[in-house]
Amino acid sequence: MGKKNVSVLIVDDEPAIRQMLAFALNGAGYRCQEAATADEARQVMQEHLPELVLLDWMLPGVSGIDLARGLKREFKTRDVPIIMLTARGEEGDKVTGLDSGVDDYITKPFSTRELLARIKAVLRRSHAHRPAESVEVEGLRLDAETHRVTARGAGLTLSPTEFRLLHFFITHPERVYSRGQLLDQVWGNQVYIDERTVDVHIRRLRKVLSSQGYDHFIQTVRGVGYRFSTRE
Protein backbone atom coordinates (compact mmCIF):
# COMPACT_ATOMS: atom_id res chain seq x y z
CA MET A 1 0.00 0.00 0.00
CA GLY A 2 1.54 3.30 -1.09
CA LYS A 3 1.60 6.27 1.24
CA LYS A 4 -0.75 8.23 -1.01
CA ASN A 5 -3.40 5.59 -0.28
CA VAL A 6 -2.85 5.58 3.49
CA SER A 7 -5.22 7.76 5.48
CA VAL A 8 -4.34 8.91 8.97
CA LEU A 9 -6.80 10.33 11.49
CA ILE A 10 -5.25 12.95 13.80
CA VAL A 11 -7.15 13.29 17.08
CA ASP A 12 -5.99 16.25 19.18
CA ASP A 13 -7.89 19.16 20.74
CA GLU A 14 -5.17 21.70 19.90
CA PRO A 15 -5.56 23.06 16.34
CA ALA A 16 -1.89 24.05 16.12
CA ILE A 17 -0.76 20.49 16.85
CA ARG A 18 -3.21 19.03 14.34
CA GLN A 19 -1.96 21.49 11.74
CA MET A 20 1.67 20.65 12.45
CA LEU A 21 1.06 16.91 12.24
CA ALA A 22 -1.03 17.20 9.08
CA PHE A 23 1.67 19.33 7.43
CA ALA A 24 4.35 16.72 8.21
CA LEU A 25 2.22 13.78 7.11
CA ASN A 26 0.95 15.43 3.94
CA GLY A 27 4.53 16.25 3.05
CA ALA A 28 5.41 12.55 3.45
CA GLY A 29 2.54 11.50 1.17
CA TYR A 30 -0.14 10.51 3.69
CA ARG A 31 -3.77 11.65 3.54
CA CYS A 32 -5.00 13.23 6.77
CA GLN A 33 -8.31 13.71 8.54
CA GLU A 34 -8.69 15.59 11.81
CA ALA A 35 -10.82 15.47 14.94
CA ALA A 36 -10.70 17.53 18.14
CA THR A 37 -12.65 15.18 20.42
CA ALA A 38 -13.45 11.51 20.84
CA ASP A 39 -16.98 12.09 19.51
CA GLU A 40 -15.65 13.81 16.40
CA ALA A 41 -13.17 10.97 15.88
CA ARG A 42 -15.93 8.38 16.03
CA GLN A 43 -18.02 10.36 13.57
CA VAL A 44 -15.11 10.60 11.13
CA MET A 45 -14.43 6.87 11.45
CA GLN A 46 -18.06 6.03 10.75
CA GLU A 47 -17.81 7.87 7.44
CA HIS A 48 -14.30 6.77 6.47
CA LEU A 49 -12.20 4.21 8.33
CA PRO A 50 -8.55 5.34 8.45
CA GLU A 51 -5.54 3.05 8.18
CA LEU A 52 -4.01 4.58 11.33
CA VAL A 53 -4.97 6.90 14.21
CA LEU A 54 -2.67 9.41 15.92
CA LEU A 55 -4.30 9.95 19.29
CA ASP A 56 -3.65 12.47 22.06
CA TRP A 57 -4.21 11.21 25.61
CA MET A 58 -5.61 14.43 27.06
CA LEU A 59 -8.84 15.08 25.15
CA PRO A 60 -11.82 17.04 26.49
CA GLY A 61 -14.64 14.81 27.69
CA VAL A 62 -13.72 11.24 26.77
CA SER A 63 -9.96 10.74 27.12
CA GLY A 64 -7.73 9.27 24.45
CA ILE A 65 -7.23 6.20 26.66
CA ASP A 66 -10.98 5.55 26.86
CA LEU A 67 -11.39 6.15 23.14
CA ALA A 68 -8.62 3.66 22.36
CA ARG A 69 -10.22 1.03 24.60
CA GLY A 70 -13.56 1.56 22.92
CA LEU A 71 -12.13 1.32 19.41
CA LYS A 72 -10.29 -1.90 20.24
CA ARG A 73 -13.50 -3.47 21.57
CA GLU A 74 -15.50 -2.81 18.40
CA PHE A 75 -15.34 -5.21 15.47
CA LYS A 76 -15.16 -2.49 12.81
CA THR A 77 -12.30 -0.53 14.38
CA ARG A 78 -10.36 -3.03 16.49
CA ASP A 79 -7.68 -3.69 13.85
CA VAL A 80 -6.99 -0.01 13.10
CA PRO A 81 -3.52 0.67 14.58
CA ILE A 82 -3.29 3.52 17.09
CA ILE A 83 -0.24 5.56 18.04
CA MET A 84 -0.67 7.58 21.23
CA LEU A 85 1.02 10.98 21.34
CA THR A 86 1.33 12.39 24.84
CA ALA A 87 3.45 14.40 27.24
CA ARG A 88 2.96 11.68 29.88
CA GLY A 89 6.26 9.83 29.85
CA GLU A 90 6.34 7.87 33.11
CA GLU A 91 6.61 4.09 32.83
CA GLY A 92 3.24 3.63 34.53
CA ASP A 93 1.62 5.91 31.94
CA LYS A 94 3.19 3.91 29.12
CA VAL A 95 1.91 0.65 30.62
CA THR A 96 -1.58 2.14 30.91
CA GLY A 97 -1.46 3.41 27.35
CA LEU A 98 -0.23 0.17 25.85
CA ASP A 99 -2.65 -1.83 27.97
CA SER A 100 -5.50 0.15 26.43
CA GLY A 101 -4.61 -1.45 23.12
CA VAL A 102 -2.56 1.25 21.40
CA ASP A 103 0.15 -0.06 19.10
CA ASP A 104 2.83 2.49 19.96
CA TYR A 105 3.39 5.29 22.45
CA ILE A 106 5.33 8.43 21.58
CA THR A 107 6.24 10.97 24.25
CA LYS A 108 6.18 14.67 23.39
CA PRO A 109 8.25 16.42 22.23
CA PHE A 110 9.26 14.25 19.29
CA SER A 111 10.83 14.88 15.90
CA THR A 112 9.01 14.58 12.59
CA ARG A 113 11.60 12.02 11.52
CA GLU A 114 10.89 9.83 14.55
CA LEU A 115 7.12 10.10 14.07
CA LEU A 116 7.30 9.07 10.40
CA ALA A 117 9.56 6.15 11.26
CA ARG A 118 7.22 4.92 13.98
CA ILE A 119 4.17 5.28 11.69
CA LYS A 120 5.92 3.22 9.03
CA ALA A 121 6.87 0.53 11.56
CA VAL A 122 3.36 0.30 13.04
CA LEU A 123 1.73 0.03 9.61
CA ARG A 124 4.22 -2.65 8.59
CA ARG A 125 3.54 -4.68 11.74
CA SER A 126 -0.22 -4.31 11.51
CA HIS A 127 -0.27 -5.70 7.98
CA ALA A 128 2.28 -8.45 8.61
CA HIS A 129 1.31 -9.74 12.07
CA ARG A 130 -2.45 -9.49 12.23
CA PRO A 131 -3.65 -12.76 13.81
CA ALA A 132 -5.49 -14.92 11.31
CA GLU A 133 -6.16 -18.20 13.07
CA SER A 134 -7.98 -19.68 16.02
CA VAL A 135 -6.16 -22.12 18.25
CA GLU A 136 -7.09 -24.40 21.14
CA VAL A 137 -4.91 -26.13 23.71
CA GLU A 138 -6.47 -28.46 26.27
CA GLY A 139 -9.71 -26.50 26.44
CA LEU A 140 -8.10 -23.06 26.29
CA ARG A 141 -9.35 -21.53 23.04
CA LEU A 142 -8.29 -18.26 21.43
CA ASP A 143 -10.38 -17.02 18.53
CA ALA A 144 -8.40 -14.39 16.60
CA GLU A 145 -11.36 -13.49 14.38
CA THR A 146 -13.68 -12.52 17.24
CA HIS A 147 -10.93 -11.59 19.76
CA ARG A 148 -12.47 -13.96 22.32
CA VAL A 149 -10.74 -16.30 24.73
CA THR A 150 -12.56 -19.14 26.46
CA ALA A 151 -11.41 -21.70 28.99
CA ARG A 152 -13.50 -24.89 29.05
CA GLY A 153 -16.29 -22.84 27.50
CA ALA A 154 -16.12 -20.01 30.04
CA GLY A 155 -15.27 -16.58 28.66
CA LEU A 156 -12.13 -14.80 29.88
CA THR A 157 -11.73 -11.04 29.82
CA LEU A 158 -8.32 -9.94 28.53
CA SER A 159 -7.00 -6.52 27.64
CA PRO A 160 -5.81 -6.07 24.02
CA THR A 161 -2.20 -6.38 25.16
CA GLU A 162 -2.91 -9.55 27.15
CA PHE A 163 -4.72 -10.98 24.12
CA ARG A 164 -1.72 -10.33 21.86
CA LEU A 165 0.63 -11.79 24.45
CA LEU A 166 -1.46 -14.95 24.86
CA HIS A 167 -1.85 -15.26 21.08
CA PHE A 168 1.93 -15.14 20.65
CA PHE A 169 2.53 -17.67 23.43
CA ILE A 170 -0.12 -20.14 22.32
CA THR A 171 1.10 -20.07 18.71
CA HIS A 172 4.77 -20.43 19.74
CA PRO A 173 4.71 -23.18 22.41
CA GLU A 174 7.66 -24.73 24.23
CA ARG A 175 10.25 -22.17 23.13
CA VAL A 176 11.74 -19.84 25.74
CA TYR A 177 11.56 -16.09 24.98
CA SER A 178 13.46 -13.37 26.77
CA ARG A 179 11.70 -10.18 27.86
CA GLY A 180 13.38 -8.31 25.03
CA GLN A 181 12.17 -10.85 22.47
CA LEU A 182 8.63 -10.63 23.81
CA LEU A 183 8.75 -6.84 23.57
CA ASP A 184 9.83 -7.12 19.94
CA GLN A 185 7.23 -9.74 19.02
CA VAL A 186 4.20 -8.51 20.99
CA TRP A 187 4.74 -4.78 21.42
CA GLY A 188 7.01 -4.21 18.43
CA ASN A 189 10.61 -3.10 18.47
CA GLN A 190 9.66 0.54 17.93
CA VAL A 191 7.99 0.74 21.36
CA TYR A 192 10.43 2.16 23.90
CA ILE A 193 9.38 0.74 27.26
CA ASP A 194 11.21 -1.01 30.05
CA GLU A 195 11.47 -4.80 29.93
CA ARG A 196 9.82 -4.91 33.36
CA THR A 197 6.59 -4.06 31.55
CA VAL A 198 6.59 -7.65 30.29
CA ASP A 199 6.55 -8.94 33.87
CA VAL A 200 3.55 -6.75 34.69
CA HIS A 201 1.53 -8.16 31.80
CA ILE A 202 2.64 -11.73 32.49
CA ARG A 203 1.32 -11.39 36.05
CA ARG A 204 -1.99 -9.97 34.80
CA LEU A 205 -2.38 -12.69 32.18
CA ARG A 206 -1.61 -15.44 34.69
CA LYS A 207 -4.19 -13.99 37.08
CA VAL A 208 -6.89 -14.18 34.40
CA LEU A 209 -5.90 -17.71 33.40
CA SER A 210 -5.75 -18.86 37.04
CA SER A 211 -9.54 -18.61 37.35
CA GLN A 212 -9.77 -21.75 35.18
CA GLY A 213 -6.50 -23.37 36.23
CA TYR A 214 -4.44 -22.47 33.17
CA ASP A 215 -1.91 -20.12 34.75
CA HIS A 216 0.74 -22.87 34.86
CA PHE A 217 0.86 -22.83 31.04
CA ILE A 218 2.96 -19.66 31.22
CA GLN A 219 6.20 -20.72 32.85
CA THR A 220 9.10 -18.66 34.14
CA VAL A 221 12.53 -19.87 33.07
CA ARG A 222 14.81 -18.36 35.67
CA GLY A 223 17.50 -16.11 34.24
CA VAL A 224 16.15 -16.42 30.69
CA GLY A 225 12.49 -15.44 30.28
CA TYR A 226 9.15 -17.17 29.72
CA ARG A 227 7.66 -20.03 27.74
CA PHE A 228 4.19 -21.43 27.03
CA SER A 229 3.98 -25.16 27.78
CA THR A 230 1.30 -27.66 28.83
CA ARG A 231 3.99 -29.77 30.48
CA GLU A 232 4.71 -28.93 34.09
N, C-alpha and C positions, 0 to 999 in steps of 0.2 A: 504494500500500500504506500503510494507516494505521499509526501507531506502535503501536497496541494489537496489531497482527498481526505486528510485527517482534520477533523473538527475538534476544537478544544473549548470547553465551557469554563470561563473564569468567574469564580464566585467570590466576591470581595465587596464589602460595603463602602470602600474608599475609591471614588472615581479615579483619582490620580494613579492609584496602584493598578486598577483595571486597565487604564490607558497605557501605562508603562508595559505591563505584561502583554497586552494585545499588540503593541508596537513591536516588541521583541519577537513575538511568535509569528506575526504577519511577515516580518522581515525574513524569518527562517522558512516561510512557505506554508505555515499552518493557517487554517481558517478558524476564526475566533467568534464566540458568542459570549455575552456577559450577563451577569445577574448580581444584584446587590444584596439579596436575602435568600434564605432557604426556600421560601415560597416562590420567588421569581425563578430560582434554579429549577424547581420541580416543574413549573409551567413551561420553561424552555425545553426541558427534557421530554415533556409530553409531546411537544410539537416536533422536536428533532433530537434524536438521541446522539450525543457526542461520542467520540472515540476515547476521550479522556477528560477528566475534571480537575482543574486547579482550584483548591478549596481553602479558604481562610478559616481558621478556628473560630475567631471572635466575630461572629455575625450577630446582628440585632435579632432579638426574638429567638428562633431556633438556632442553636450553635452549629458550627461546622461539624463537630463530633457527632451530634445527634442526627444531622443530615446524612453524614456518611453511614451511620448505622442503619438508618432507614433505607438508603439506597441499596445497601448490601443485603437487606432482607427481602427486597422485592425482585421478582423473577425478571422483569424487564430491564432493570438497571444493575443487577448484582454483579455482572461481569464487566461493567465499565470501570476501568482503572481510575483511581483517585490519588492525586498527590496533594498532601496537606502543606500549606505554606503558613508559617506561624512564627511569632517571636518567642514562643514558649519552647525553650531549649533544654529544660531539665530532663533527666533520664525518665523520671516518672511520667512526664508529659508525653514523651515519645512512646512509652509503653502504652499509655492510654490511647494515643492517636492510632498506633498500629493495631491495637486490639479492637478498635472500632471498625477495622476492615480496610483502612487506607493502604495503598500499595507502596507509598514512599512518604517521607516526612522531611521537609526542607525547612531549616531554621533561618529566619530573616536576621540580618541582611544576607543576600546571596547574589552571585554574579549571574548575568545572562548566560554566560558560557556553561556554568554549572547547571542551571535550570534546563537548558536545552539538552544537555547530556543526560540528565536524569529522566526527562520526558522520553527521550529516545530509548533509554534502557527499560523503562516501565512498559512502553508500548511493545517492545521486542519480547519481554517476558510474558506479557498478557496474551500475545498471539501464540507464543511457543509452548507455554506451560499450562494452558487452561485445562483443568481436569476433564477427561472425556469418558471415563469408565466408572462403573460401580463395582465395588469389591466387597467380599464378605469373608470373615475369618472367625470360625467357631461361634457363629451367632452374632458377631459384631459386624454390622453392615453399614457401609458408607456409600451413599448414592450421590455421585457428582452432579448428575443432571438436576436433581431437586434440592441439592445442598442439605440433605437430611442424613442423620446418623441414628441408627437404632441398635439396641442391644437386647437380644432375645425378644424382639418385637416392641420393646419399650423405647420411646423417643428420648434422645439425649439433646440437651441444649448446649451448643458450642458457639463461641465467638467465631467470626470469620478467620482470625488468625489460628485459633485452635483447630478449626476445620482443615485449613491448609496444612498444618503441622501433622494432624492425624492422617490426612490423605497421603502425605509424603511417606510417613512411617509405614503405613499399611501396604503401600505399593513398593516399598523397598525393605522387605523384612530381612532379619538376621544380620545385616551389615551394621557395623558400628560407625556412627557419624560424630565428629567433633562438633562443638558449639559453633565454631566458625563455618563448618560445612553446612550445618543446619541454617545458619543465617543466610548463606549464599543461596541455598536451595529453596527455602521457604519464604524468607523476607526479600531476597535478592541482594546481590553484592553492591548495589548502589545505596543501600539503606545503612546509614552510619549510626548504629546503636551498639551499646556494650553487649558483650557475649553473655553477661549475666541475665539479659532479657530472655534468653532461651530457657534458663532455669525457671524463671517466673512462669512462663507459658507451659513448661513441662509439668510444673506443680499443679497449675490450673486444670490442665488436660487430665492428669491422673485423678484429680479430685472428681471430675465429671465421670470418668470411667469407673471409679471405685464404687459408684452406686449400684453397678451391675456386676462387680467383681472382675473387671477387665483391666484394672490399673497395673497389674503385674506384667502386662504385655509390653509396657514401656520400661525398659530396664536401664539402670545406670551402670556404665562400665567405668569403674574408678580410674581416674587419671587419663581417660580417653574421651568419653562422651556418652552417647545414648544409642540404644538399638531397640527395634520392635521385634519381639519374638514371642511365640506361644509356648516355648519351652522354658521352664523355670530353672 
